[in-house]
Amino acid sequence: MDQTNDEGRVTLPTGEGSEEKRQALEIAEEARAEEYSHPSFAGQLFMGKFESSLLFPYPKQSEDDRKVGDAFIAELSTFLEEHLDPDEVDATREIPQKVIDGMAKMGVFAMKIPKEYGGLGFSQTNYNRTVMKVASYCGSTAVLISAHQSIGVPQPLKMFGTEEQKKKYFPGFREGKISAFALTEPDVGSDPARMTAVAKLSDDGSHYILNGSKLWCTNGTIADVIVVMAQTAPKIVKGKQKKQITAFIVEMDSPGVEVIHRCEFMGLNGIYNGLLAFTDVKVPAENVIWDEGRGLAMALATINVGRLTLPAACTGVAKQCLRIARQWGNERIQWGMPVGLHEAGREKLAFLSATTFAMEALTWLTSSWADKAEVDIRIEAAMAKLFCTEALWKITDTTMQFRGGRGYEKASSLKARGEPPFPVERMMRDCRINTILEGTSEIMKLFLAREAMDPHLQKLMPLLRGGSNIKILSKLIGYYGTWYLKQWMGSWLCSKHCELGPLAKHFRYIEKNAHKLARYLFYYMAVYQQKLERKQMLLGRLMEVGTELFVMAAACSYATSLEEESATDLADYFCRMARRRIKGHFAAMGDNDDKQANVLAKYFLEDKMQWLENGIIPIE
Ligand SMILES: Cc1cc2nc3c(=O)[nH]c(=O)nc-3n(C[C@H](O)[C@H](O)[C@H](O)COP(=O)(O)OP(=O)(O)OC[C@H]3O[C@@H](n4cnc5c(N)ncnc54)[C@H](O)[C@@H]3O)c2cc1C
C-alpha cells in the first residue's frame, strides 16, 4: 500500500468508507500545502516542544510601517464616521455608492496590492489594523473589503499569479475594482470533492468553457472580476482517474455570467452576496491561476493567509463590546449598585477584557509572522481563526446579557428613545457567520488534527509504505522510546522562563502541558490508528488544548511587550480561564459520553425519536 502521493509526500491513509469519502479525503490530501522549511510554533506543541523563542520577545511593528498605517487608518476612520451609518446599512441592505467610491479613491481596495502595480503595498499588519477598525464600526463594510482582498483576486494573484496577470488586474483595484472568491456550490460546502462546476478546454487550447453555479459568493453581485474554482479534465495517476480542480480569473461582464439571486442573511445585511450561474462562459486559457489541477491547493493557500483577517475583524468588534460594557457597567444602577460592580457583572467584565486581550495578542502575532514570511503559520492561522471567531460569539452574547433588554433592542430604536445607540444585537447577528465561513470550526479542528499528526505520519512513512523489516522497526522503536520518555521527563524538568516575570508560571504550564498533549496525541494515534480520523470528539479536545496553549503563550508574550500594568493582569486572568478549560478537555478524554452521543445521534437520524417532534407546526 503506497501512502505517498505523486509528489512523494506522505498522505493520510483514506481507510474504509465509501468511494465518495475516499475521493473527498484524497482531494483534501492533495491540496495540503507543500512542505515548509520553517518551524511552526503551534505545530511543535503537538510534538511536545515549546519553542518560546519563536514568540518571545513579542514582535513589534516597525516605526515606519506603523506610521504608514496610522495615517491611512486615521483618514479612513474620519471618512467612515462622516459618511457611513452602519445602522442604515443594516436597515437598507446597501453600502452607499459614495462610500464605496470614497474608499476606492483612498486606495482601500488596493491595500494589499504591491506598490509596483500601483497599490498601497500594505503589510499584513497594517491591512489587519485597517480591517479591525472598519469591523469595529460596520461589519458589512469590513466584509466588502476583506472578501475582496483576503480571498478575492488580489491574494491568489499575489501568491500564484503570472506577471501578465498581475499587470492586467492589479492596477484596476487601485481604481476601485472589486473582486470575489467563488468556491462554494449548493453541494459544495466543506467538501470540495463534490464540485460540479466544470471548465472544458477548447480544442485549440485557447480558452475554457465554464458551466455551473456558485453559491454565497460574497461581493459576487457587484464584483468586476472573481476567482472561480471548477473541475477540469481528470488526470490518470497510477492507473486511477483523479479529479482536477482548477482556479480561473473570470471577468463578470463575460457573456454567460449571471447573478441569479442576492442572498439575505441573519446579519451582515449590507454584504453583496449572491448565487451566480455560468453558462458556456469563455475563459481565456491565460486566466488559469497557478496550474491546471492546483485550484484547491491555491484556494486553501489563499484561505490560510485570508484567515488572518478574521481574528483582526473579531478583535475590532470585541473592543467595541468592551467600550459598551465599560460605559454600561458604570452607568446602570440596579439594586443600589452599578451593574458592573455586582459580582456576576464583574465576572463578565473580566471575561470580556481578558479574552479580548488574548484575541489581540493572537492577531498582531500572526500578522507579524505573515509579514516576516519566515515561519509556517498555517496551523496558527487556523487556531487564531478558530479561537477568535468562537470567542467573539461568546463576547457578543455576554455583552448582550450584560446590557439586559437594551442589548436585544435595535440601535435605531434605542436612538429614537434618546438612548445611546449601542448596536449589540447587530454585532451579534453580524458575527455569527464567522465560525462557519472560511472553514467551519469543526473543519478547522480536522485540519489542525491532520497537521498535528503529520510529523508522526512522516516518521511512520516507511512502515505505511509497506516496509516492515527489522531495521525500520528497530529505528522507530529507538526513536519513539527516547521521544516518549522525553515527553514524561519534560513534564517535570521544564525551563524556569524567568524572562516572563510574574507570567513565568504560565509559560512553565504551557511547556509541561505541551509534553502531556504530545503524549496523549501519540497514545491515541497508537490505540486507534486509522480509526482516529473518525474520533472527532476526541481529536476536537486535543486540538482545543493545543489552541488554548498557543493563545496563552501569545497573551503572556504580548503582555510583557506592553507598558500598561494591567496587561499582566489580563494575561494572567486569561491563562487562568484557559487552564481550567484545558483541565476539562484532558479530563474529558478519559471520562466522556462520546459513545452514548454516537448511539443517540444514530437513533435520531434513523427517525427513532421522531415522536419528540410532536406538538409543533412543521415548517416545510
Ligand atoms: C454570509 C456567507 C458568506 C460566504 N462567503 C463565501 C465566499 O465569498 N466564497 C465562497 O466560496 N463561499 C462563501 N461562503 C460559504 C461558506 O464558506 C460555507 O458556508 C462554509 O464553507 C461551510 O459550508 P456549508 O455551509 O455548505 O456547510 P456544510 O459543509 O454543509 O457543513 C454543515 C455542518 O457540518 C459540519 N461538517 C461538514 N463536514 C464535516 C466533517 N467532515 N466532519 C465534521 N463536521 C463536518 C460543518 O462544520 C457544519 O457544522 C459564505 C457563506 C455565508 C453564509
The ligand as an ORCA input file, in Angstrom:
! r2SCAN-3c Opt
* xyz 0 1
  C     -22.509     35.004      4.638
  C     -21.704     33.966      3.914
  C     -20.634     34.366      3.132
  C     -19.902     33.407      2.404
  N     -18.920     33.823      1.544
  C     -18.342     32.913      0.716
  C     -17.473     33.330     -0.340
  O     -17.196     34.508     -0.522
  N     -16.964     32.375     -1.166
  C     -17.250     31.054     -1.009
  O     -16.749     30.242     -1.790
  N     -18.051     30.624     -0.010
  C     -18.616     31.526      0.839
  N     -19.461     31.111      1.836
  C     -19.649     29.693      2.064
  C     -19.005     29.235      3.353
  O     -17.617     29.223      3.210
  C     -19.620     27.867      3.686
  O     -20.878     28.150      4.283
  C     -18.756     27.028      4.583
  O     -17.649     26.579      3.886
  C     -19.499     25.813      5.134
  O     -20.126     25.117      4.111
  P     -21.685     24.756      4.228
  O     -22.407     25.957      4.689
  O     -22.128     24.149      2.968
  O     -21.752     23.703      5.407
  P     -21.536     22.120      5.297
  O     -20.207     21.822      4.719
  O     -22.735     21.508      4.697
  O     -21.470     21.757      6.830
  C     -22.624     21.671      7.671
  C     -22.144     21.318      9.071
  O     -21.461     20.060      9.025
  C     -20.147     20.172      9.528
  N     -19.242     19.317      8.773
  C     -19.044     19.286      7.432
  N     -18.131     18.368      7.110
  C     -17.730     17.791      8.266
  C     -16.800     16.764      8.597
  N     -16.077     16.166      7.679
  N     -16.657     16.439      9.889
  C     -17.366     17.081     10.851
  N     -18.252     18.046     10.613
  C     -18.440     18.403      9.330
  C     -19.789     21.647      9.372
  O     -18.787     22.049     10.289
  C     -21.119     22.317      9.642
  O     -21.331     22.446     11.015
  C     -20.214     32.044      2.548
  C     -21.277     31.656      3.364
  C     -22.029     32.590      4.017
  C     -23.211     32.141      4.821
*
